[in-house]
């Protein structure tokens, strides 16, 4: 991908498509940690504000989890996927839920439970509760803001207590992998609760398990409800669009076609839908992992060829009608190594 469209005569037109303020949620990798297992790799949570019009990136939060809620040796500390709700940004670390008031980033909420391990997403509900993808236990939880457990579901069905022991503080375990399902991202359709499942390549309704959306293009992460449709990302670089009412997949957009085959997009995770055909998508630079042999596409993209290009961690504007990226913002220059979610400043997530 070329570096944005600086100097291009259409730059003003393209930038006008993008919100004036973007919040990007993720983390910073430890120096020299490329070959370290992922549960030791990141050293802090990071939230940045991007102003596409001014071309600036401002660090809003750098966060370190306290030792009492972490594994003892080099724990992974980073923010995973959040939700913007009115003037509150809900974010999660591996073992915590934090709520910030925008734009000041005053912290106005905090929960950490012994059952939290590898939390991937938090979403507030209209009823004043929070839905949490507790990935390390293959569970989705609904809790009150004071931490009281209200409901919980195992991502594969059955009794969720089979996976979780009340006598164990899972925050102190560096990892519980391998995960059976790896639920990633929670969303709601009406009162029904849904979650994307990485291993099953689908989204499943937890409150009516007869409803399921198969995602054949790859392993999913985001599930963004926008209007009457749901937009999913797959980590291998697709946006999959399904009808919210029927669950029918209406189209699959391959973002990889916008780049030469010799260049890898990166790990695709983090999505902001601008309209039916234009999306802001986040990409985290591909790095070797212990499980790389299990991800054939990533093994190829990280393959032997020394001339293969690896794009930096960034956000980019993709126009489906043009089949190309129109704009990008490098985030590694601001100290962000991995991205989990993108939010439009002042506008609630779908």
Protein Blocks (a to p, Z undefined) as FASTA:
>chain_A
ZZhjehiaklmmmmmmpcfbdcdddddddehilmgcfklmpgbdcdddddfknopacdfb
dcdddfklccfbhpacdddddddehjaccdddfkbccddddfklpafbdcddfkbghiab
dcddfkopacdddfknopacdddfkopafbdcdfkgpjfklmpcfkbcfklpmbfcdcfk
lpabdcdehjbccdddfklopaddfklmkbccddfkbccfbdcdehjbccdddfkopacd
ddfklopafbdcdfklmpcfkbcfbjceddddfblmbccdddddddddfklmmmmklmmm
mmmblkbccdddddddddfklopafbdcdfklnopabdfbdcdehiacZZ
